[in-house]
Amino acid sequence: MAEARTKVVSVAKERALLAAVLPPGAAHADPSGRDPLEELQSLAEAAGAVVVDQLIQHRARPVAGTLMGKGRVQDLADLAKAQEVEVVIFENDLTPAQIRNIENVVERKVIDRSELILDIFASRARSYEAKLQVELAQLEYTYPRLRAMWSHLERIVGGSPAGIGTRGPGEQQLEIDRRIVQRRKAELRREIREVQGRKQREVKQRNTDFFTVGLVGYTNAGKSTFFNTATGASVYADDRLFATLDTRTRRWDLGAGDSVMLSDTVGFIRHLPHHLVASFRATLEESMHSDLLLVIVDASDPDAPQQYQTVLDVLSELETDEQPQLLLLNKVDRLEDQAELVYWQKKYPDALPISAARGTGLDEVVERVREQQRGGLKQMTLRVPLSEGKAMTFLENRAEIHEREYDATFVTLKLTIGQRLLDQLRATGARFEQVQA
């Protein structure tokens, strides 16, 4: 199978100037007075850029051709020259014409927030599936732009001048580009369908055999740190945006003979490009079909309420908002004012304060997860045909078995099991009968 290729409009180590057009009064909308481009700066730094300055214009209506007013675009050009920047990064999504027009004035590379996020995803993708998803998302974004992303001439004519068979009557290079992109998109979708088919079967089997828990939350909320602390794994965790792109799943030992499968997933972010949400739907498959979602919020971040709402919005878009959820208020050790924690606990009484880095509060999380896993414990006797191997595996993994009694065709089990688990076993079509005491 060919290795997936991602194409990067890289900003690594480049001096960057941030720019934005915001509605009047936007600077005062945040009561904390935070920089409206703070998250864009974090994204740029996560991509490896060195942010040296920023320029904001407040306008009721953006200019169609250049987003900013003519004078402000010239100010942008002057500032870029004075600061010796190599790339200008806009908070706003730009049209192909706007990018071209602004580049003509500032004489620097111009990208927008969506392209910056794609750059980060492209540089961080590790698994074959993630690389496929990233490349498809890039092509969905760049198709209307086609900004020299393809070294197509070498492939079409072997580097020699265009000759017989390389172009039709009146055909333009743009049309050749479009055919190449469309063909590659079709190939990617086919490969992604194959990978998704295998993954869906794996997830379905895992959900049958184990109670599954998914970690979701805003990027940099501390999901990977929680994952490492809970499972004893050593997956990459860093204090930067999108440190995790590929879903990882490990067994989480809850003690007392109980265990679940815990999955760490890509973090969410506001204004995530819609084609990325669609492309990474399969990457979130682990969480989409989990028995329980642990929603992790960085309670120390002043933007935590908005970030939590973003997570809820993305879950709703992925049609997973009806799943059982447990809200975890992470990084409480960083809180300077406990009034912030009181606010969360008043609004969400079931939320649990934790510090994933220090392990604080994880014991209570374990108890809550165990309660969900067991779902109302009952002692009972089940009679299961020996031919029901999957049902036996399910019971061995997810129930507390006290006695086993075998005959020629059946095994009689005295066990303790949660009603929810028993219902889930029935839903798989397993054959067994409950023996009345």
C-alpha positions, -999 to 999 in steps of 0.1 A, spaced: 0 0 0 14 34 -10 25 56 18 1 85 24 16 119 15 8 152 31 17 185 16 26 213 40 25 250 34 50 252 63 55 282 86 81 264 108 108 288 120 94 317 99 88 351 114 51 357 114 28 387 115 -8 381 127 -37 400 112 -75 401 116 -106 421 107 -129 421 137 -163 437 142 -164 470 161 -162 464 199 -148 429 195 -118 439 217 -141 446 246 -164 415 242 -141 395 265 -145 408 301 -110 394 308 -95 418 283 -75 390 267 -58 395 233 -84 384 206 -55 369 186 -41 349 216 -54 315 202 -41 323 167 -7 331 182 -8 297 200 -16 280 168 12 298 149 37 289 176 24 253 176 32 252 139 67 265 147 64 301 136 79 330 155 52 356 161 67 391 161 37 414 158 0 418 150 -23 441 132 -61 443 138 -87 464 119 -122 469 133 -148 471 105 -185 466 103 -181 451 68 -149 436 55 -137 448 21 -146 422 -6 -113 422 -24 -88 425 4 -108 420 37 -90 450 52 -93 485 39 -68 497 13 -49 519 37 -47 491 63 -34 466 38 -6 491 31 0 494 68 3 456 69 28 457 41 49 484 59 48 465 92 58 432 75 88 449 59 98 466 91 96 434 111 112 414 83 84 388 85 81 359 60 44 350 65 12 369 73 -14 348 91 -50 359 92 -75 350 118 -102 352 92 -109 327 64 -97 342 32 -110 337 -4 -84 328 -31 -89 363 -46 -83 380 -12 -51 359 -6 -38 369 -41 -47 406 -37 -31 409 -2 0 390 -13 4 415 -42 6 443 -18 25 429 12 49 408 -10 49 380 16 32 346 19 -3 350 32 -23 322 48 -55 320 69 -64 302 101 -77 271 83 -45 267 63 -25 271 95 -45 243 112 -40 221 82 -2 228 84 -2 217 120 -22 186 113 1 177 83 32 180 104 18 159 134 0 131 115 17 98 123 -7 69 115 -15 60 79 -51 69 84 -44 103 99 -21 111 69 -49 101 45 -74 122 64 -50 152 64 -42 150 27 -79 148 19 -87 178 41 -59 198 25 -72 191 -10 -107 200 0 -93 233 12 -69 240 -16 -90 228 -45 -105 263 -51 -71 278 -45 -46 256 -63 -17 276 -52 12 257 -67 6 227 -43 14 201 -70 46 194 -88 24 183 -117 46 191 -147 73 166 -137 47 138 -135 28 148 -166 57 154 -190 88 142 -172 101 177 -168 104 183 -205 84 211 -223 48 204 -229 43 184 -261 20 160 -279 -6 143 -257 0 167 -228 -28 191 -235 -61 194 -254 -72 222 -276 -73 254 -256 -69 235 -223 -54 256 -195 -30 245 -168 -57 251 -142 -79 225 -158 -51 200 -157 -46 208 -120 -82 203 -113 -83 169 -129 -52 158 -109 -68 170 -76 -101 154 -83 -85 121 -92 -63 122 -60 -94 130 -39 -112 100 -53 -82 78 -45 -80 91 -10 -117 86 -3 -115 50 -15 -85 43 7 -101 60 37 -133 39 33 -112 8 34 -93 19 66 -126 30 82 -142 -3 74 -115 -21 93 -115 3 121 -153 2 126 -151 -36 128 -124 -33 154 -143 -7 175 -175 -28 173 -156 -59 186 -139 -39 213 -172 -24 225 -187 -59 227 -158 -73 247 -151 -43 270 -167 -12 285 -152 17 265 -144 52 277 -135 81 254 -115 112 263 -128 144 246 -121 180 252 -106 212 238 -71 210 225 -45 213 252 -70 206 280 -48 178 294 -64 147 278 -31 129 270 -18 137 305 -49 121 320 -45 91 296 -9 86 307 -17 89 344 -48 66 343 -32 39 321 5 41 329 11 47 292 38 70 279 21 86 249 33 120 238 18 148 259 28 184 256 16 218 266 7 229 231 -22 228 207 -29 196 188 -2 176 206 -23 145 199 -38 137 164 -40 99 163 -64 80 186 -47 57 211 -65 31 232 -52 13 263 -66 -8 291 -74 12 322 -73 -9 354 -99 4 378 -89 -20 406 -111 -47 423 -109 -68 391 -125 -40 369 -110 -26 338 -121 -5 308 -106 5 275 -97 42 275 -92 61 242 -74 95 238 -85 115 208 -76 147 189 -86 179 207 -114 202 195 -110 239 186 -134 267 178 -140 273 141 -125 240 132 -127 239 94 -158 219 84 -139 197 61 -116 187 90 -146 178 111 -159 156 83 -125 141 75 -116 133 111 -150 118 119 -134 83 116 -105 94 138 -131 101 165 -147 67 160 -134 55 193 -152 83 212 -183 83 190 -192 48 201 -178 48 236 -200 37 265 -190 68 284 -173 101 275 -150 119 299 -151 156 288 -120 173 301 -119 211 305 -89 232 315 -106 249 344 -76 273 348 -81 288 313 -102 320 313 -118 308 281 -129 275 296 -166 281 294 -164 289 257 -141 260 251 -165 236 268 -193 250 246 -172 243 216 -167 207 227 -205 203 231 -211 218 197 -186 194 180 -201 165 198 -236 176 187 -223 178 151 -209 143 154 -242 131 168 -226 119 200 -241 144 224 -266 119 238 -239 96 252 -234 94 290 -208 121 299 -188 130 329 -173 165 331 -137 167 346 -124 200 356 -87 196 350 -57 217 361 -73 229 394 -39 230 409 -32 261 386 -63 280 399 -54 312 416 -89 319 427 -111 291 440 -142 311 431 -137 299 395 -141 263 407 -172 272 427 -187 287 395 -182 254 377 -195 232 405 -226 253 410 -234 252 373 -224 215 369 -229 198 403 -217 164 390 -184 177 376 -153 165 393 -122 187 400 -89 169 391 -53 175 383 -42 149 357 -6 159 361 -6 153 399 -31 125 400 -54 146 422 -91 135 422 -86 104 400 -98 81 427 -133 96 425 -132 95 387 -124 58 389 -155 53 412 -177 72 388 -165 52 359 -169 19 378 -205 29 386 -212 35 349 -195 3 339 -216 -18 363 -248 0 359 -268 -13 388 -253 -45 401 -273 -77 405 -265 -112 416 -279 -138 393 -274 -172 377 -270 -175 339 -271 -207 318 -249 -202 287 -244 -226 258 -207 -237 255 -209 -227 218 -215 -190 229 -178 -182 230 -182 -144 226 -208 -143 253 -185 -161 277 -156 -137 269 -179 -108 275 -190 -122 309 -154 -131 319 -142 -96 311 -171 -75 325 -188 -95 353 -177 -108 386 -181 -146 384 -184 -165 417 -191 -201 406 -190 -221 373 -207 -254 368 -203 -273 335 -223 -301 318 -221 -315 282 -235 -284 265 -240 -256 290 -221 -237 317 -240 -224 346 -226 -192 361 -233 -176 394 -222 -140 390 -226 -103 398 -233 -81 367 -247 -46 360 -281 -45 344 -268 -22 317 -241 -47 308 -267 -75 307 -288 -55 284 -258 -49 262 -250 -86 260 -286 -93 250 -283 -67 223 -255 -86 207 -279 -115 200 -261 -138 225 -281 -169 236 -284 -175 273 -311 -179 299 -315 -166 335 -320 -193 360 -345 -184 387 -332 -189 423 
